[in-house]
Amino acid sequence: MNRNIHQRIVAIFVLSFVVSYVDAQDKKVTAPKVIEFAPADKGVYLSGELVIVDAINRRGALRLDGDGPMHYFAMLPYGMIGYHGAPAELRDVPLGTHLHGYFHLPPTGEEATIPPIQRSKAHNHAITLEDDFTYYQRRGQAWKIASIDLKKGKLHVAPTGKLVKDGINGKHTFDIDPIARIWKGRRLSDLEVVAADQSVQVNLTWAPGAVNKEFSVADIWLDDESRKFATELQRRWHVRYQQQHWLSGWVDHVEHFDFGGAIVTITLFGGMDKSLYEDMKAGRETGYWVAAAEKTLRTWFHRADRKVGRVVEWKEIENPPLGSSGIQMRLKFTEVLEGYRPGRCVRLKCERWPFVTMPFDERIKSLEEQKRSATMILP
């Protein structure tokens, strides 16, 4: 064989190996394992308009900024959603809302959750998803109105406070028209009250110039009272939902007894209102009802299909990873469910919350449905 050809073949082989190795190492770092919270600094930032929602299975799709392609996603079991400055579920977020998210590769073994489609991005499991209000306010950035031109329908703003790394962090012009909801105090107001020098938060949506990354104002909050009111309303909705559906977490470890029963170690997921964790802590003496759940956090029939665990140990970990509450407990069961296995999700209820029968369509009802719900059905 010609020596030059041989050298080229060797070079191509080495280069291919290096690329494959680097790619494998990158996936090894960014794809979380079954019982592992995804590293906070490895997520890929994406933003776009929410256009598809499967609220029951915590999945959906964003039309990426710039009138980009559809990006289908699934929430990680511990993935957190923010809306109006409070914790939320996908069902709380209206279609058309502009969202910001950080996305990871699918956890090991869950690569088929989002079927491969043309132009799909590999990082399709969200650890956080937030509307503009939540995203900018939580990071300390607000908008100061420079001017508004009602005739042309343009709102000129400049960022104030601590500027975000990802997102809009410079002067910008948004479309605005009478469809925008103007919040002042605890009520809706007219477009005419929007004026220069006001410090505001906005929620955005699609605009005719979306291909140039232009946005329309869907909501604008003109004062601190309006923002706090919006947050409090969403917080109440969130607390009610979690009390009815129970707090979610996963099983870290199971210590089986010789003649039935076990001690099960569970970590509660993060991102919930603090009052819910306080309820759980206050109810340690009576223990918790624990239902098995899927990675979508759906249960089978958790009003009946659950067992009671008594608290053996309660730990609160400082500076927990993103997605974790930092609350880890060891619960003693006289009987255990099939779903109490390491890496599996569970939902927990404390005694002070009422029992509520979930709607029929939210429950997993058969092995066939369990299998079908493991993969997103694309439109």
C-alpha positions as CSV (number, residue, x, y, z in Angstrom):
1,M,0.0,0.0,0.0
2,N,1.2,3.5,-0.8
3,R,2.8,5.0,2.4
4,N,0.9,8.3,2.0
5,I,-2.5,6.5,1.7
6,H,-1.6,4.3,4.7
7,Q,-0.8,7.5,6.8
8,R,-4.1,9.1,5.7
9,I,-6.1,6.0,6.7
10,V,-4.4,5.9,10.1
11,A,-5.0,9.7,10.6
12,I,-8.7,9.3,9.7
13,F,-9.0,6.4,12.1
14,V,-7.4,8.3,15.0
15,L,-9.4,11.4,14.3
16,S,-12.7,9.3,14.2
17,F,-11.7,7.7,17.5
18,V,-11.0,11.0,19.2
19,V,-14.2,12.6,18.0
20,S,-16.2,9.5,19.1
21,Y,-14.4,9.6,22.5
22,V,-15.1,13.3,23.0
23,D,-18.7,12.9,22.0
24,A,-19.1,9.9,24.3
25,Q,-17.5,11.8,27.2
26,D,-19.8,14.8,26.6
27,K,-22.8,12.6,26.7
28,K,-21.5,10.8,29.7
29,V,-21.3,14.2,31.5
30,T,-24.5,15.7,30.3
31,A,-26.8,12.7,30.3
32,P,-28.0,12.1,33.9
33,K,-28.1,8.5,35.2
34,V,-31.2,6.9,36.6
35,I,-30.6,8.1,40.2
36,E,-28.7,11.3,39.6
37,F,-29.7,14.9,39.3
38,A,-28.5,16.5,36.1
39,P,-25.5,18.9,36.7
40,A,-26.9,22.5,36.8
41,D,-24.0,23.9,34.7
42,K,-24.4,21.4,31.8
43,G,-27.9,22.3,30.6
44,V,-28.4,23.8,27.1
45,Y,-30.4,27.0,27.0
46,L,-33.3,27.2,24.6
47,S,-36.3,29.6,24.4
48,G,-39.4,29.7,22.4
49,E,-43.2,29.8,22.2
50,L,-45.1,27.0,23.9
51,V,-47.2,25.5,21.0
52,I,-47.9,21.9,22.1
53,V,-48.8,20.6,25.6
54,D,-49.3,17.1,27.0
55,A,-50.1,18.2,30.5
56,I,-50.8,14.8,31.9
57,N,-47.4,13.4,30.8
58,R,-45.5,16.7,31.4
59,R,-44.4,17.0,27.8
60,G,-44.7,19.5,25.0
61,A,-43.0,21.5,22.3
62,L,-41.6,25.0,21.8
63,R,-41.4,26.9,18.5
64,L,-37.8,28.1,19.0
65,D,-37.1,31.8,18.8
66,G,-36.6,33.1,15.3
67,D,-39.6,31.1,14.0
68,G,-37.3,28.1,14.4
69,P,-38.2,24.4,14.2
70,M,-40.4,22.6,16.7
71,H,-38.5,21.4,19.7
72,Y,-40.2,18.5,21.4
73,F,-39.4,18.1,25.1
74,A,-40.1,16.1,28.2
75,M,-39.8,17.4,31.8
76,L,-37.3,15.5,33.8
77,P,-39.1,13.9,36.8
78,Y,-37.5,16.6,39.0
79,G,-37.9,19.3,36.3
80,M,-39.3,22.5,37.6
81,I,-41.7,24.9,36.0
82,G,-42.2,28.6,36.9
83,Y,-45.1,30.8,35.9
84,H,-45.9,34.3,37.2
85,G,-43.1,34.0,39.7
86,A,-44.4,30.8,41.4
87,P,-44.1,27.0,40.9
88,A,-46.4,25.6,38.3
89,E,-47.4,22.7,36.2
90,L,-47.4,22.6,32.4
91,R,-51.2,22.7,32.5
92,D,-51.0,26.2,34.2
93,V,-49.1,27.7,31.2
94,P,-51.3,29.0,28.3
95,L,-50.3,28.0,24.8
96,G,-48.5,30.9,23.1
97,T,-46.5,31.8,26.2
98,H,-42.8,32.5,25.6
99,L,-40.6,30.2,27.8
100,H,-37.0,29.9,28.7
101,G,-35.6,26.4,29.5
102,Y,-32.4,24.5,30.3
103,F,-32.3,21.1,28.6
104,H,-30.3,17.9,29.0
105,L,-29.7,14.8,27.1
106,P,-32.2,12.0,28.0
107,P,-31.3,10.1,31.1
108,T,-29.7,6.7,30.5
109,G,-32.4,4.3,29.2
110,E,-34.9,7.0,28.3
111,E,-33.5,8.0,24.9
112,A,-36.7,6.9,23.2
113,T,-39.0,9.1,25.3
114,I,-39.0,11.7,22.5
115,P,-39.0,9.9,19.1
116,P,-36.3,11.0,16.7
117,I,-37.6,13.5,14.2
118,Q,-36.1,15.7,11.5
119,R,-34.2,18.7,12.9
120,S,-34.8,17.6,16.5
121,K,-32.3,18.7,19.1
122,A,-30.7,16.0,21.2
123,H,-31.0,17.9,24.5
124,N,-34.8,17.4,25.0
125,H,-35.3,16.8,28.7
126,A,-36.0,20.0,30.6
127,I,-34.8,20.7,34.1
128,T,-36.3,24.2,34.2
129,L,-39.0,25.9,32.2
130,E,-40.1,29.5,33.0
131,D,-42.1,32.3,31.5
132,D,-40.5,35.7,31.0
133,F,-41.9,37.1,34.2
134,T,-40.3,34.3,36.3
135,Y,-37.1,33.9,34.3
136,Y,-36.1,37.6,34.4
137,Q,-37.5,38.5,37.9
138,R,-35.8,35.4,39.5
139,R,-32.4,36.5,38.1
140,G,-32.9,40.2,39.1
141,Q,-33.5,41.7,35.7
142,A,-36.4,44.1,35.0
143,W,-37.3,46.4,32.2
144,K,-37.5,50.2,32.2
145,I,-39.8,51.7,29.7
146,A,-37.9,54.2,27.5
147,S,-41.0,55.1,25.4
148,I,-44.2,53.8,23.9
149,D,-45.6,54.6,20.5
150,L,-49.3,53.6,20.6
151,K,-49.8,54.6,16.9
152,K,-47.0,52.3,15.7
153,G,-47.6,49.7,18.5
154,K,-44.1,49.7,19.7
155,L,-42.7,49.5,23.3
156,H,-39.1,50.5,23.7
157,V,-37.4,49.1,26.8
158,A,-34.0,48.8,28.4
159,P,-32.9,46.2,31.0
160,T,-32.2,47.2,34.6
161,G,-30.8,45.3,37.5
162,K,-28.6,42.2,37.2
163,L,-28.5,41.3,33.5
164,V,-29.1,37.7,32.5
165,K,-26.5,35.7,30.7
166,D,-29.1,33.9,28.4
167,G,-32.1,35.7,27.0
168,I,-32.6,39.4,26.1
169,N,-30.1,41.5,28.0
170,G,-29.9,44.7,26.0
171,K,-32.3,47.4,24.7
172,H,-35.2,46.0,22.8
173,T,-38.4,46.9,21.1
174,F,-41.6,44.8,21.6
175,D,-44.8,45.0,19.7
176,I,-47.8,46.1,21.8
177,D,-51.4,46.6,21.0
178,P,-54.8,46.7,22.9
179,I,-54.8,42.8,23.1
180,A,-52.0,43.1,25.7
181,R,-53.2,42.6,29.3
182,I,-52.1,45.6,31.4
183,W,-51.8,44.9,35.1
184,K,-51.8,47.7,37.6
185,G,-52.4,46.9,41.3
186,R,-54.9,44.1,41.5
187,R,-56.8,44.7,38.3
188,L,-56.6,45.1,34.6
189,S,-56.1,48.6,33.2
190,D,-55.9,50.4,29.8
191,L,-53.0,50.6,27.5
192,E,-52.9,54.4,28.0
193,V,-51.5,54.0,31.6
194,V,-48.2,52.5,30.2
195,A,-45.7,55.4,30.3
196,A,-41.9,56.1,30.1
197,D,-39.7,55.4,33.2
198,Q,-41.9,52.7,34.6
199,S,-40.1,49.5,35.8
200,V,-42.0,46.5,34.5
201,Q,-42.0,42.8,33.9
202,V,-43.6,41.4,30.8
203,N,-44.7,38.1,29.3
204,L,-44.1,37.8,25.6
205,T,-45.6,35.8,22.7
206,W,-45.3,35.4,19.0
207,A,-45.1,38.5,16.7
208,P,-45.4,38.8,12.9
209,G,-41.7,39.6,12.8
210,A,-40.8,36.5,14.8
211,V,-38.3,35.4,12.1
212,N,-36.2,38.4,13.2
213,K,-36.7,37.5,16.9
214,E,-39.4,40.1,17.5
215,F,-42.0,39.5,20.2
216,S,-45.4,40.9,21.2
217,V,-46.3,41.8,24.7
218,A,-49.0,39.4,26.1
219,D,-48.9,40.8,29.7
220,I,-47.2,43.7,31.4
221,W,-47.1,44.3,35.1
222,L,-46.6,48.0,35.9
223,D,-46.0,47.9,39.7
224,D,-44.8,45.7,42.5
225,E,-48.4,45.2,43.8
226,S,-49.5,43.7,40.5
227,R,-46.5,41.4,40.4
228,K,-47.0,40.1,43.9
229,F,-50.7,39.5,43.3
230,A,-50.0,37.5,40.2
231,T,-47.4,35.4,42.0
232,E,-49.7,34.8,45.0
233,L,-52.6,33.6,42.8
234,Q,-50.3,31.1,41.0
235,R,-48.8,30.0,44.3
236,R,-52.3,29.2,45.7
237,W,-53.1,27.2,42.6
238,H,-49.8,25.3,42.8
239,V,-50.3,24.4,46.5
240,R,-53.8,23.1,45.9
241,Y,-52.6,21.0,43.0
242,Q,-49.7,19.4,45.0
243,Q,-51.9,18.7,48.0
244,Q,-54.3,16.8,45.7
245,H,-51.6,15.0,43.7
246,W,-49.0,14.7,46.5
247,L,-45.4,15.7,46.5
248,S,-43.0,13.8,44.2
249,G,-39.6,12.3,44.8
250,W,-37.7,9.1,44.0
251,V,-36.4,6.0,45.7
252,D,-32.7,6.1,46.5
253,H,-32.3,2.8,48.3
254,V,-34.4,-0.1,49.7
255,E,-33.4,-2.3,52.7
256,H,-35.7,-5.4,52.6
257,F,-36.5,-7.3,55.7
258,D,-36.3,-11.1,55.9
259,F,-40.0,-11.6,56.3
260,G,-41.7,-8.7,54.4
261,G,-41.5,-5.0,54.6
262,A,-38.5,-2.7,54.1
263,I,-36.9,0.6,54.9
264,V,-37.1,2.8,51.8
265,T,-34.9,5.9,51.4
266,I,-36.7,8.7,49.4
267,T,-35.5,12.1,48.3
268,L,-38.2,14.7,47.6
269,F,-37.9,16.8,44.5
270,G,-37.3,20.5,44.6
271,G,-39.1,23.6,43.3
272,M,-42.2,23.3,45.5
273,D,-43.7,26.1,47.7
274,K,-42.0,26.0,51.1
275,S,-45.4,25.6,52.9
276,L,-45.7,22.1,51.4
277,Y,-42.3,21.0,52.8
278,E,-43.3,22.5,56.1
279,D,-46.5,20.4,56.1
280,M,-44.4,17.3,55.5
281,K,-42.0,18.1,58.3
282,A,-44.8,18.8,60.7
283,G,-46.4,15.4,59.9
284,R,-43.3,13.2,60.6
285,E,-44.9,11.6,63.6
286,T,-47.8,10.1,61.7
287,G,-45.8,9.1,58.6
288,Y,-46.8,9.4,55.0
289,W,-48.9,7.7,52.4
290,V,-46.6,6.7,49.5
291,A,-47.8,5.8,46.0
292,A,-45.7,4.5,43.2
293,A,-45.4,6.8,40.2
294,E,-44.0,6.8,36.7
295,K,-41.3,9.1,35.4
296,T,-44.1,11.4,34.2
297,L,-45.2,11.5,37.9
298,R,-48.5,9.8,37.0
299,T,-49.8,7.3,39.6
300,W,-52.1,4.3,39.2
301,F,-54.8,5.0,41.8
302,H,-53.0,6.6,44.6
303,R,-56.0,6.9,46.9
304,A,-56.0,3.1,47.3
305,D,-52.8,1.9,45.7
306,R,-50.4,3.2,48.4
307,K,-48.8,2.1,51.6
308,V,-48.0,4.0,54.9
309,G,-44.4,4.6,55.8
310,R,-43.3,5.6,59.3
311,V,-40.3,8.0,59.5
312,V,-37.1,6.4,60.8
313,E,-34.8,9.2,59.7
314,W,-35.3,12.8,58.3
315,K,-32.3,14.6,56.8
316,E,-32.1,18.1,55.3
317,I,-29.1,18.5,53.0
318,E,-27.5,21.9,52.6
319,N,-27.0,23.2,49.0
320,P,-28.8,20.3,47.3
321,P,-28.4,19.9,43.5
322,L,-30.9,21.6,41.2
323,G,-34.1,19.6,41.2
324,S,-33.7,18.3,44.7
325,S,-35.4,19.7,47.8
326,G,-32.5,18.5,50.0
327,I,-35.0,16.5,52.1
328,Q,-34.2,12.9,52.3
329,M,-36.1,10.4,54.6
330,R,-36.0,6.8,55.5
331,L,-39.4,5.3,55.8
332,K,-40.3,1.9,57.4
333,F,-43.0,-0.1,55.7
334,T,-44.7,-3.3,56.9
335,E,-45.6,-4.0,53.2
336,V,-44.0,-2.5,50.1
337,L,-45.3,-1.9,46.6
338,E,-43.7,-3.2,43.4
339,G,-42.9,0.4,42.5
340,Y,-40.7,0.9,45.5
341,R,-37.4,0.3,43.7
342,P,-34.3,2.5,43.4
343,G,-34.7,5.0,40.6
344,R,-38.4,4.8,40.5
345,C,-40.6,7.8,41.3
346,V,-43.1,8.1,44.1
347,R,-45.7,10.6,45.5
348,L,-46.1,11.3,49.2
349,K,-49.0,12.7,51.2
350,C,-49.0,13.9,54.7
351,E,-52.0,13.5,57.0
352,R,-53.2,17.1,57.0
353,W,-53.9,17.0,53.2
354,P,-57.3,15.8,52.0
355,F,-57.8,12.6,50.0
356,V,-58.9,13.4,46.5
357,T,-59.8,10.9,43.7
358,M,-57.9,11.9,40.6
359,P,-59.7,12.2,37.2
360,F,-59.8,8.8,35.4
361,D,-57.7,10.1,32.4
362,E,-54.8,11.2,34.7
363,R,-54.3,7.7,36.1
364,I,-52.3,4.8,34.7
365,K,-54.8,2.0,34.3
366,S,-53.0,-0.9,32.5
367,L,-49.6,-2.2,31.6
368,E,-50.4,-1.3,28.0
369,E,-51.1,2.3,28.9
370,Q,-48.0,2.4,31.1
371,K,-45.9,1.3,28.1
372,R,-47.7,3.7,25.7
373,S,-47.2,6.7,28.0
374,A,-43.4,6.1,28.2
375,T,-43.0,7.6,24.7
376,M,-44.3,11.0,23.5
377,I,-46.9,10.8,20.7
378,L,-46.0,13.5,18.2
379,P,-48.7,15.4,16.2
